[in-house]
């Protein structure tokens, strides 16, 4: 008999495959050696990953780095044909080893609760879109409105 897993997702997930760069935010009192310092925050090296899905308040990505629940992250999400990344912050909710190493060498799957997009807090932007019957937020709006612009740019005019 298969064990039933309780669904804990609050919002629908949308599959994505976007490049993400991330680094862990450290408190100066806990980490000091070999890190860049910006203001009152020390930044470790950047790591690369690829998103797997995104929701109104979170995202999942694969990377070569095992993260710990509670780690605070700075993320840069790169959309196709966009020069500047979308800057986000978030907190690691879980990170686990993948059963098989991905072709690109990624070994870990990580879930992140997003806190900000740019400097804007996400929680107050989450709302239910009655017309489509889905929860939406600045996260989805930022990512998918950029995709709409790319699609429009490449549409064939007849």
C-alpha positions in Angstrom: 0.0 0.0 0.0 1.4 3.4 -1.0 1.7 6.0 1.7 -0.6 9.0 1.0 1.3 12.3 1.0 -0.7 15.3 2.4 -0.7 18.1 -0.1 0.6 21.2 1.6 0.7 23.5 -1.4 -1.3 26.7 -1.0 -1.1 27.9 -4.7 -1.0 26.3 -8.1 2.4 25.7 -9.6 3.4 26.7 -13.2 6.2 24.8 -14.9 9.2 27.0 -15.8 12.7 26.5 -16.9 14.6 29.7 -16.2 18.2 30.3 -15.2 18.6 31.4 -11.6 21.6 32.7 -9.8 21.5 32.7 -6.0 23.5 33.3 -3.0 22.9 32.8 0.7 22.5 35.9 2.9 24.7 35.5 6.0 24.7 37.5 9.2 28.1 39.2 9.7 28.3 37.7 13.2 28.1 34.1 12.0 30.1 34.3 8.7 33.1 36.4 8.1 35.8 34.6 6.1 36.2 34.8 2.3 33.0 36.7 1.6 32.1 40.0 -0.2 30.7 42.5 2.2 27.9 44.9 1.2 26.6 47.1 3.9 25.6 45.0 6.9 25.3 41.8 4.9 28.0 39.3 3.8 27.4 37.6 0.5 28.8 34.2 -0.3 29.6 33.2 -3.9 26.8 33.0 -6.4 25.5 29.6 -7.5 23.6 28.7 -10.6 20.3 26.8 -10.9 17.3 26.2 -13.1 13.7 26.8 -12.0 11.3 23.9 -12.2 8.1 25.7 -11.2 6.8 29.0 -9.8 3.7 29.9 -7.8 2.1 33.1 -6.4 4.6 32.9 -3.4 7.3 30.5 -4.2 9.5 28.7 -6.6 11.4 25.4 -7.0 14.8 25.0 -8.6 17.6 22.5 -9.2 21.2 23.3 -8.4 24.5 21.7 -7.4 24.2 23.2 -3.9 22.5 21.7 -0.9 20.7 24.4 1.1 19.3 24.4 4.6 15.7 25.1 5.7 15.6 28.7 6.8 18.5 30.0 4.6 17.8 33.5 3.3 18.5 33.8 -0.4 19.1 36.6 -2.9 17.9 35.3 -6.3 18.4 36.6 -9.8 15.9 35.1 -12.3 16.9 35.4 -16.0 14.1 35.5 -18.6 14.8 34.8 -22.3 16.0 37.8 -24.2 16.0 40.1 -21.1 19.2 41.8 -20.3 18.4 42.5 -16.6 17.4 39.8 -14.2 14.4 39.9 -11.9 15.7 40.3 -8.3 14.0 38.4 -5.6 14.6 37.4 -2.0 13.2 34.2 -0.3 13.6 31.6 2.4 14.5 28.0 1.8 11.6 25.7 2.9 13.2 22.4 1.9 16.2 21.1 -0.1 16.7 17.4 -1.0 19.1 15.3 -3.0 17.7 14.3 -6.4 17.5 10.6 -7.0 19.5 11.0 -10.2 22.0 13.7 -11.2 20.6 15.9 -13.9 22.5 16.2 -17.2 23.7 19.7 -16.2 25.2 18.3 -13.0 22.5 19.5 -10.7 22.0 17.2 -7.7 19.6 19.1 -5.4 16.0 20.2 -5.6 15.0 23.2 -3.5 11.7 24.9 -2.6 11.8 28.6 -1.7 9.1 30.8 -0.2 9.6 34.2 -1.9 9.5 37.4 0.2 10.2 40.2 -2.3 10.3 40.9 -6.0 12.6 43.9 -6.5 11.9 45.9 -3.3 8.2 45.0 -3.2 6.8 42.5 -0.6 4.9 39.7 -2.2 2.4 38.7 0.5 0.2 41.8 0.0 0.0 41.3 -3.8 -1.4 37.8 -3.6 -5.0 37.8 -4.8 -7.7 35.6 -6.3 -8.4 36.3 -10.0 -12.1 35.5 -10.3 -12.1 35.7 -14.1 -9.6 32.8 -14.3 -10.1 31.1 -11.0 -6.5 31.2 -9.9 -4.4 32.9 -7.3 -2.0 35.6 -8.7 0.7 37.8 -7.4 3.5 40.2 -8.4 5.7 37.1 -8.8 3.6 35.6 -11.6 2.8 39.0 -13.0 6.5 39.9 -13.3 7.5 36.6 -14.9 4.6 36.0 -17.2 4.1 39.6 -18.4 7.7 39.5 -19.5 7.0 36.3 -21.4 4.0 38.0 -23.1 6.2 40.8 -24.3 8.7 38.2 -25.8 5.9 36.3 -27.5 4.4 39.5 -29.0 7.9 40.5 -30.2 8.2 37.2 -32.2 4.7 36.9 -33.5 4.5 36.7 -37.3 2.6 39.5 -38.9 0.5 38.3 -41.9 
